[in-house]
Structures are given as structure tokens and as C-alpha cells.
Amino acid sequence: MANESAMSPYGASAMRSFFSRMLRAAKLDASLYDEVESDRAAMGQAVSVIILSSIAAGIGSGAFNAPGILLMTAAAFAGWFLWAFLTFFIGTRFLPQENTRADYSKLLRTIGFASSPGLIRIFGALPTLRGIAFFAASAWMVIAMVIAVRESLSYTSTMRAVAVVAIGWAIQFIVLIFVMGIISRTI
């Protein structure tokens, strides 16, 4: 029976692998991004990272009611898809390098793991730490995203990855602020 749980996608071994990958992503280990880019089975883990990071954002946002937490969680989750799409589009259409080879699912996996530092947003539940937690998480996630983009789009230039991430982030930020403004007026 012990072997069955170790082979299960939810067994102890899989959980250790998942948390190890999250830690390596947070440590900005470029080899992790290459690893998850190549591992199609890592999509579930990447989505799990996004869900955990989004929940941390929802709880840390200071919204201490279920609708507020769900709204912030949904916004963070939607932001992942939007930022990944923008990154893919900008990185492959406007700023590709000669050796750029990418597909959207690979980018979703690497960007998913780049959200690992977002778990510290849960400390925003303490009002005195909210600004620090969100600023630190955002900066850390952007740095991780640059590494993820550089690896998944096969860039040789980190500055090109910085440009792709910055452009995508700015567009995503504007869209999410606009959508959140509309939603907050209807609630």
C-alpha cells in the first residue's frame, strides 16, 4: 500500500516534488523553469501554485469576508492567464529572437511556478505588513517571471525578457484595475 501512495499523483513523493519545485522557483533557480517547461505533467502543479498564490492574495488583501476573498482570488487567477497570454503574444510576435520557440502551455507552466513568491502575500492579512508583503511579493514574482520568460522563450538576452515582462505586466495591470473598478461599483 505504501508504494501505491508514492505512485499516486497526490502521494507524499509528489507533494515533496511539488513543494521542492515551488521552493526552487522562489529561489530563482533557472533550471527549475527549464524542467517544468519540458514536463507536461507539471501543469497541474503550476495551476496549484497559482491557486495557492491567488488565495494568499485574497486573504492578504484585507478582504475579510468570503465575497471579497473570492473576488481577489479570482482576480489574481485571471491575471495569470492574461499575463501569460500577453507574454506569449509579445514575446513571440513583437520581441522574438531567432531561436525563440514557444507554446502557450509551456509558458503557462513556467509562469505558474514564477508565482511561488506570491504566497507571502498572505502576510498582508496583518494590516501593518500588507504593503510590504504585496510589494515584496510583486517584485519577487516579476524577477521570477523574467527568468521564466527567458527560459521558456529561449531568449539569450535577459533584457529582452525584462521588456516582455514589463510590457505584459503594464497592460495586465491596467486591464485588472479597470475590471476591478467595474466590479467594485456593482457590488
Protein Blocks (a to p, Z undefined) as FASTA:
>chain_A
ZZmmmmpmkbmklmmmmmmmmmmmmnopaklmmmmmmmmklmmmmmmmmmmmmmmmmmmn
opacfklmmmmmmmmmmmmmmmmmmmmmmmmmmmccfklccdfklmmmmmmmmmmmmmmm
mmmmpmklmmmmmmmmmmmmmmmmmmmmmmmnopabfklmmmmmmmmmmmmmmmmmmmmm
mmmmmZZ
